[in-house]
C-alpha cells in the first residue's frame, strides 16, 4: 500500500502518553503526538497524520527521519539558529580592545573604521563600529568632542 509508514517506534504507547503530558513546547507535543498516534494505530499513513496535525507531509517525514537517526531525544531537540555572524570577527575585536586601551590611539569612530579597513580589511559602517565599541566592548572614546558654540551671551 502506497504511503504506509514503516517506522519502528521503540517507546510504548503508555510512555509516549506520559511524555506527551510532560512536553513544555508546542513543537515537542506535536512530535510526540505524531509518534503516539502511530503507535496506537489511529493513523497508518504520513498523509493521514499530516491531515490530523495540520502539517505538511515533508515536515512529518523530516521528523521521522530524525527519529530514525537520533532517536526520540534527537527528534525532540529543536536546533537553534546561531544568528547572523558579526561583521567584525572575534580575534579582530580582541585586537581592537587592546588598541582602544592605549591612550590617544583613536579620537573618533571614523578613525577606528579606517584602522579596521587598512589593518584587517574589514569595511564596517560607522553605525556598526559605534555600536560594537560603545555597547559590546563598553568603551567610550575620550577624544576631542569639538568646540561648543556659544550664543554670544556670557553668564556673569
C-alpha positions as CSV (number, residue, x, y, z in Angstrom):
1,X,0.0,0.0,0.0
2,X,1.5,3.4,-1.0
3,X,2.1,5.9,1.7
4,X,2.2,3.3,4.5
5,X,4.7,4.4,7.1
6,X,7.3,1.8,8.2
7,X,8.6,3.3,11.4
8,X,9.8,1.2,14.3
9,X,8.7,3.1,17.4
10,X,10.8,1.9,20.4
11,X,8.7,3.5,23.1
12,X,5.4,2.1,24.4
13,X,2.1,3.8,24.0
14,X,2.0,4.5,27.8
15,X,5.5,6.0,27.7
16,X,4.5,8.3,24.8
17,X,1.3,9.3,26.6
18,X,3.2,10.3,29.7
19,X,5.9,12.1,27.6
20,X,3.1,13.9,25.8
21,X,1.9,15.4,29.1
22,X,5.5,16.4,30.1
23,X,6.2,18.4,26.9
24,X,6.7,22.1,27.6
25,X,6.7,23.3,24.0
26,X,4.0,23.0,21.3
27,X,6.6,21.7,18.9
28,X,7.5,18.8,21.3
29,X,3.9,18.0,21.9
30,X,3.2,17.8,18.2
31,X,6.1,15.5,17.6
32,X,5.3,13.1,20.5
33,X,1.7,13.2,19.4
34,X,2.6,12.1,16.0
35,X,4.5,9.1,17.4
36,X,1.7,8.3,19.8
37,X,-1.0,8.3,17.1
38,X,1.1,5.9,15.0
39,X,1.8,3.7,18.0
40,X,-1.8,3.2,18.9
41,X,-2.8,2.6,15.3
42,X,-5.1,5.6,14.9
43,X,-3.2,6.7,11.8
44,X,-1.4,4.5,9.3
45,X,0.0,6.9,6.7
46,X,2.0,10.1,6.7
47,X,-0.8,11.7,4.7
48,X,-3.3,10.9,7.4
49,X,-1.0,12.1,10.1
50,X,-0.4,15.4,8.1
51,X,-4.1,16.0,7.9
52,X,-4.7,15.4,11.7
53,X,-1.7,17.6,12.8
54,X,-2.2,20.2,10.1
55,X,1.4,19.9,8.9
56,X,3.0,19.3,5.6
57,X,4.0,15.8,4.7
58,X,7.6,16.8,4.2
59,X,7.7,18.2,7.7
60,X,6.5,15.0,9.3
61,X,8.8,13.0,7.1
62,X,11.7,15.1,8.3
63,X,10.7,14.5,12.0
64,X,10.7,10.7,11.4
65,X,14.0,10.8,9.6
66,X,15.5,12.5,12.6
67,X,13.8,9.9,14.9
68,X,15.3,7.1,12.9
69,X,18.8,8.5,13.1
70,X,19.0,10.1,16.5
71,X,16.1,8.6,18.4
72,X,13.4,10.3,20.5
73,X,15.8,12.8,22.1
74,X,17.1,13.9,18.7
75,X,13.6,14.3,17.4
76,X,12.6,16.5,20.3
77,X,15.6,18.8,20.2
78,X,14.9,21.8,18.0
79,X,18.1,23.2,16.5
80,X,18.5,26.9,17.2
81,X,19.9,29.2,14.6
82,X,23.1,30.9,15.6
83,X,22.0,34.2,14.1
84,X,24.0,36.4,11.9
85,X,27.7,36.3,12.1
86,X,29.3,39.5,13.4
87,X,30.9,41.8,10.8
88,X,34.0,42.2,12.9
89,X,35.4,38.8,13.8
90,X,36.2,37.9,17.5
91,X,40.0,37.9,17.0
92,X,39.9,41.4,15.5
93,X,37.7,42.5,18.3
94,X,40.3,41.4,20.8
95,X,43.0,43.4,19.0
96,X,40.7,46.4,18.8
97,X,40.0,46.2,22.5
98,X,43.7,46.3,23.2
99,X,44.2,49.2,20.8
100,X,41.4,51.1,22.5
101,X,43.1,50.9,25.9
102,X,46.1,52.7,24.5
103,X,45.7,56.4,25.4
104,X,45.2,58.6,22.4
105,X,45.1,55.8,19.9
106,X,41.7,56.7,18.4
107,X,39.9,60.0,18.6
108,X,36.8,59.2,16.6
109,X,34.8,56.2,15.4
110,X,35.9,57.1,11.9
111,X,39.5,56.6,13.0
112,X,38.5,53.1,14.1
113,X,36.8,52.4,10.8
114,X,39.9,53.5,8.9
115,X,42.1,51.3,11.1
116,X,39.8,48.3,10.6
117,X,39.8,48.8,6.8
118,X,43.6,49.3,6.5
119,X,44.8,46.8,9.0
120,X,42.3,44.0,8.8
121,X,40.4,44.6,5.6
122,X,37.1,44.9,7.4
123,X,34.8,47.5,5.9
124,X,32.3,48.2,8.6
125,X,29.8,51.1,8.7
126,X,30.1,53.9,11.2
127,X,27.0,52.5,13.0
128,X,28.5,49.0,13.3
129,X,31.7,50.4,14.7
130,X,30.0,52.7,17.1
131,X,27.6,50.0,18.4
132,X,30.5,47.5,18.7
133,X,32.9,49.8,20.5
134,X,30.3,51.6,22.7
135,X,27.9,48.7,23.6
136,X,29.7,45.4,23.0
137,X,33.2,46.4,24.1
138,X,31.8,49.0,26.6
139,X,34.5,51.6,25.7
140,X,33.8,55.3,25.4
141,X,36.1,57.4,23.3
142,X,37.6,60.3,25.2
143,X,38.8,62.2,22.1
144,X,38.0,65.7,21.1
145,X,34.3,66.4,21.1
146,X,34.5,69.5,19.0
147,X,34.1,73.1,20.0
148,X,30.9,74.1,21.6
149,X,29.3,77.1,20.0
150,X,28.2,79.8,22.4
151,X,25.3,82.1,21.7
152,X,27.5,85.1,22.3
153,X,26.0,85.7,25.7
154,X,28.2,85.3,28.7
155,X,26.9,84.3,32.1
156,X,28.1,86.8,34.7
